């Protein structure tokens, strides 16, 4: 990440909104704060946990550029203020877009196929808190035979590179098909998705008029299984499976399986930053080459 993250380009996104040196206490360097913020994503650390990790682990301090003999580690409150700056200015989405622009400039082009999918990010369902109620912006949904409470992360992934180029965050009870037009860039020739997106040709045409519907179709009708449709679905799924690589990085490698903050806006910022970093991670071989 030291080598392949476009630090200068990402700092330019935040710099107009970052506090400037004046009469008060001078602010911590922007790139240093951005590095610490990314460490929180990679190691799934809360603000105070990140402060403790920087105090304990030499490798993290070396990555951030902190020498304990000359300076202090930023405290949890400082990390909280930086995160709130990103949330207030909606800079998470801009960072995600900047990563996409940098990757395209380095030859990782967006193709003519898009894979759409959604995943559930859990939220605390307990009412044992100061307000005696759950987060009002989160909702429950049923998947299979199990109920989940939280939000959904909807993404559009390029079918050739396997990198996310669009994302939408909603409550968990929003059906996968509703954000579909916002996940397409408009130049698609093919759109892939699971059976939740079946028979959505009108929605696809509203954003990508030249795209063909390659979403998986439901194979069971009247209690009988259409074997021909099942074979077609399996062939489509060989391409569609690439969307799971992004979710694997965000949820399994970096641990973003549950929300840490209340409200969709805060968690949306975290989602966009995590997806941008996932794109860099998945493209690391090409970037290092």
N, C-alpha and C positions, 0 to 999 in steps of 0.2 A: 504493500500500500504506500510505503514511502516513495516508491518509484513511479507507480502508475496512476495514483490519484492526481487529478489536475488541480493542485492546490491553488495556483494563481487564479485560474478561472472561477473557482468556487468562492474564493475570497472576494473577488470583484462583485459577486452577487450580493454579498452581505455588507461590504464596506460602506455604501451610502447610508446605511441605517445604523452602523456601529458607532458607539460613543467615541467622540474625539477628545484628545488631550486638551485640557484647559486649566482652569484655576484649581480644580479639585484633584482628587486622587487619580493618577493616570491609569487608563484602562489597560488590561492585559492584552498582549498582542493578539490580533484577530486570528491568524493562522494557528496559534497555539490553542485558542479556545475551540477552533474548528476541529483540530486534531483530538482534543479531549472529548468533544461531542461525538465524534466518530467512534472513539473507543467505547463510549457508552452503548452504542449500537452493536459493535462487534462482540462485546462481552456481556451484553444485557445487564448493564449497571445503572442503578439509580444514582441520583446526584451525590448523596453522601457516600454510597458504596464506591463510586468512582474516585472520590477524594481519598478514601482509605486505600484503594488499590494503587493509586499513584504514590502514596506514602510507602507502601509495602513492596512494590514490584519495580525493580530497577529498569527492566526492559520497557515498561510503559513510560517511565520518566524520560528515558533516552529517546523514545519515539516523539514525545511531546517537546523535549528540549528543556527540561527542568533540572537544575543543579541545586540540590538541597543545601549545599554549602553557601549559596549566594542568594537564594530566593525561596519563597514559600510555594506550596502547592495551592492552587485556587480552591477555596472552600465550596461546600455544597450550595450555598446561597448564590455564589457567583455563577456556578454552572446552571442553577435554576433561572437566573436572570437572562443568561444567554439563550437558553431554550425558549423562554417566553418571548424573547425578541424575534426568534424564528417563527414562533406561532402567531404573534401579533401581526407581523408583516407578510405572513403566508410565504415564507422563504423556502419552506421544504419543497413545495411544488416547483419553485424556480431552480433550486439546486438539482432536482431530478431532471428538469428540462435541460439545464446546462450540461449535465453529464451526457445526455443524449446527443447534444450538439457537438461536444468534444469527441465522442466516439464516432460520429458520422464524419467529422473532419479527419479522423485517423483511418478512415476507410471502412468502418463498420456501418454499412448502409442499411436503411430500413427497406425491406423488400415489399412484395405485393401480396403477401399472405399474412394474416393475423390470426392468432389463437386467443380466444377469450375464455376466461375462467374466473372463479371467485373462491375465496377461502374464508372461513369463520375465524375471527380472533376473539377469544373468550374474554368476558368481563365478570367481576365479582357479582354473584347473584344474591349474596347475603344482604339483609337489611339491618345487620348489627353494626350500625355506624351512628354518627352524630345526628344525621337527618332521619334515621329510621326508614330509609327507602333506598331503592336501587337507582343507578344512574338513569335519569329520564331519557337520555339520548340513545341509550342502548336498548335493544329489544330481543325477544326470544324467537327462535325458529326451530322447526323440526327437520332433522335430517335422518332419513332412515327411520329407525324406531327410537331415536334419542332426541331430547330437546337441548338446545344450546342457547346461552344468553350472551350477547355481546354485539360485535359489529362485523361487517364484511369488507374485505379488501378485493375489489374487482380490478383485474389487470388485462391489458392487451399486449400480447407478446409476438414479436416478429417470428414467423414460422421458419425462416432460414437461419437467423443468428441465435434465436432463443432468448433475446433480450427484451425486457419490457419497454414499451414506448408510450404507454398511457395507463392511467390508474384512476379509480374512483373509490371513495370510502363512504359507506352507508351503514345504517343500522342493519342488524342481522335479519330482520323480517322483510327486507326489500328483496324481491325476486331477482334472480341473476339476470334476467332478460332486460330489466328496465334501464340499467346504465349502458346497455350494449352500444348505442350510437356514439356515446362519449369515449368508447374504447377503440374506435376505428379512426384511422387517419384520412380515409377517403379515397385512397388510391389502390385499395385492395382488389385483387382478382379472385381471392379465395378467403373465406372466413371459416375457421375451425372452432368447434366447441362441443361440450358434452350435451347430453339429451335435454338439459335445462334450457338450451337455446334452440331446441327443435321448432321448426315451423315459424321462424321469425324473419322470413324473407322481406317483409315490408319494413321492419326495423332496420335491417341491414341495408336495404336499398335507400333508406332515408339519408344515410351518411355515405355509403359506398355504392353508387348506382351500378357499377360494372362488376361487383363482386358476386361470385357464385357461392351458394350456401353449401358448405361442406361440414355442417354440424351433424353430430350423431343423431339419428332418428330412433324413435321408440320402436322396438322390434316385437313387442307383445301386443297383440290385438285380439280381443275376443277369447283370451285364454290360450291362443296359439302363438308360437314363436316363428317369425319370418326369418328363415335361415339366410336368405340372400342379403337381407338388410343387416343381419348380424355380421356377415363377412365384410360388408362395406364399412360398417362401424369399426371393425378391427383394423382395417387398412387406414382409416382416418385417424384412429387413435395412435398409430405409430408416429404421426406428425404431432398430434395434439398433446402427446406426453411431454413435449418440451416445456410446456407451461409449468409443469410440476418442478422443474429444476429451479425456477425462480422462487417458488414457495419453499422448496427444500432449503435453500440458502437462508431466506428470511426467517423461517419458522424453526427449522431443525438445527442449522448451524449457528444462528445468532439468537435463538430462543424467543422470538417475537410470537409466542403462542397466546399470550394474554396481554390485555391492555394494562398500562401502568397509571394512566391518568384518566380523570373523569371528562366526559364530553368527546364528541367526534372530532372537533377541530384540533385538539392537542394530539390525538392519536393519528389523525390524518397527516400532520406534519411529520410525525415519527415514521409513518408508513412511506411517505414519499422519499424521505432521506434513506430509509432502509432499502427501498427499491433501486434508488440511484447507486448506492454502494453495492447492491447485488449485481447490477449490470457491470460495474467495474470488476467485481470479483469473477464473474462468469467470462468476461472478455480478457482476463489477465494474461492468458497465453499469447494472444495477438498483440496486446499492448506491450508486453515485455519483449516480444520478438522485434 
